């Protein structure tokens, strides 16, 4: 309530011809505000708020909701950018990046390095989901007859800087918070390897990007020997 509103309430209370609920409607406040103003005036002879400990809040609930919406729209925004945007759109209030940092931390949003995940479209995700459902009830015996292989590329020079996102701790792998990467892309050196229930197979280190010829050569010279090494030809299949 503003100071004029409080004095108006005091004046109406002194007139004695109106009840507190009626005064609340006339002044546009809650009945509790009328009773608290009356009590403060009777105790202190003034309508001023009591002194408070600590610095008053800089952000209103509306300001906090605005900042929260903005960071959820773009989790990569920096604290400085959020503060600059807020200050340019708000008059009379100037905040620093540390104010936003403290508020978001209180809400549970902290800075994390964005996870780089393979770029998958809807069709790829549906295929993976179908593959998993088909093997949902596989036993240990079923999985022991499988060999998994994968390759990974690494940039030796000119590595891209990491991307910082603001997120909750349980959102690490949310698609919006991951940085998509292309499989086998932009690596100057790579490694291919395979594993199974019975152990690790033979690995292959190569330079440059993997192509069909490198991949075929890898399967012939590393996968097939790994199968012979890890599996007994007399095992049931």
N, C-alpha and C positions, 0 to 999 in steps of 0.2 A: 504494500500500500504506500501511496505517496503521503507526504506530510500534510498537504491540504485535506486529503481524505480523512486522515486521522483526526484533525481538528474539527472537521465537519461532523464526525461521529461524536466527538466530545460535546459539541454544541447541541446536537439533537438529544444526547443523553441528559444534558442539563435542563432542556425544555421540559422533560418529564412527561410529555404527552404521547410518546411513541415507545413501543416495545422494541427489544433488541432485534427480533426477526424483521420487523418493519424497517428499522434503520439499516439493516444489512441490505435489504432490497433497494432502498432509496440510494444508497451509496455504492451499490454494485459489488459488495464483498460478501464473504461467508459470515454467518452468525458468530463463529469462533473468533473472527478478526475483531468484531465489535466487542466481545467480552474481554479479549486480551488487551485491547486499547483502553477500555474502561478500567481494568485492573492496573495497567501501567500508569495511567493518569492519576489514579487514586493513591498509588504508592509513591510516585516521584513528582507529580505535578507537571509532568511533561509527557509527550507522546513519542519522544525519540527512542530508537532502539537501544537496548543495553549494549555496552561495549562487548565485543567478541574477541576471543583469543585467536591469534593467527591472522594471516592475510585473507581478505575476502576472496571468494571464488572469482576467477577471471572468466571462466566459461559457464554459460548457462546450459541447462539441459538441452535446449534447442541447438546451441553451438556444438555440444558434444555429439548429438545425433547426426549433425551435418558432417562432422569430421569422420565419424564411424562409417557413414554411408560412402564417403569419398574414398576411404582406404580400402573398403570392400569392393568398390568398383575397379580400382587399380592398386593391387597389393604391392606393386613395384615403386609406388610414389615414395619419394624421400620425405623425411620429417620437415626438411627445409622447404620443399616445394609445397607441402600441405600448409605450412605456416604462412608462406608468401601468398598463396591463393586465398586463404582465410582472411588475411589482413587486407587484401585488395577488395574483398567483397563486404567487409564489415567496417562500419564507422564507429569510432570511439573506443574500440578495443584493439590492442596490439598484443599478439602472443609470439613467443619464440618456439623454435623447434623442440626445446626441452619440455615445454608445457604439453605439447602434443605427444611427445614420447612418454611422459609420465601418465597421461590419460590413457593412451592405448595399452600401456603395460598394466594399468589397473584393470582394464577390460580383458586382459589375457592375451592381447596381440603383441607379439615380439618379433624382432628381426631374425630371419632365418635365411640360409643360402638356398636358393631355389634348386630343386632336384631336376636333373636332366633325364628325361625319359624318352623312349622311342616314340616317334611321331606315328600315332595310330589313328586311322579313320574309323568311322562307325562299322564298316564292313569287317575290318581287321579285328575289332573288339568282339563282334558277334562270332567270328570264327574261333577266337580264343575261348570265349564263353562256352561255345558248343563243344570244343575239344575237352574242356574241363568237366562238363556235365557227363560226357560219354565215359569218363574215367573216374567218376565220383566214387564208385564202389570198388575200385581196384584194391587188391590186397598187397601186402609186402612182397609176396611171391610174384605177383604181376609186375610190380615196379622193379623187381630185381632182375628182370629180363630186358630192361630198357637201358640204353646208353644215351646220354644227353651231350650235345656238342654246341659250342657257341664261339663267337669270335668278338674281339673288341679292338678298336683302333685308338691310337693315342697321338696327340700332337706334341712334337718335341719342342717346336719353337712357336712363337706368336700365339700362345694360348689365350683364349678369350677370358676377360675378367668375369668373375662370378656375378650373379644377379641376386640382389637382396630383396626379399618379399616380407610383408608383414602378415603373419598368420597365427592361428591357434596351433598348439602343439600337436593336436590330432589331425591336422590338415596337410601333413607333409606331402602326401601323394595325391592331393586333389588336382585334377587336370588343369584348373585355372592357375595353380601355383607352381606348376612344373614347366620347365623349359623344354620344348620339343626338340629332338635331334634326329637326324636321318641316320639310319643304320649304315655302318661302314663309311661314313662320310668324313672328309677333311682330316683323315689321320695319315701321318707319315710313317707310322710303324704300327704293327698289329700282332696279336697273338691269337691262335686258335687252340682250343683244348676240349677235352671230353671227360665226363665222369659217369660212373655207374654205381650201383649198390655195392659192387665188389672193389671199388677203388678208382684211382685216377688213371686216365689213359695217357697217351703220348701227346705232347703239345708241339705246336709249330709256330715259330716266330717268322714273320715276313715283313717286308718293307713296302711302302706305298699302299694303295687301296686294294682290297681284295676284289678280284673279278672272277669270271667263270672258269678261266684256266687255272688261276691260283687255287680256287676252291676245289676243282676236280682233282688237282694234284695233291691237295691237302687230304682229301678223303681217301685217295688211293694209298698215300704213303704214311698216313697217320691214323685215320679212322679204322681201316681194315686191320692193320697190325694191332690196334688197341683192342678190337673185338677178339682177336686171336689170343691176346695177352690176358684179357679179363674173363673170358667165357670159355667153358669147357664144351667142346663140340658134342659131347655126349649128354649135356644137360637137356631136359625136356623144354620144348618151345611151344 
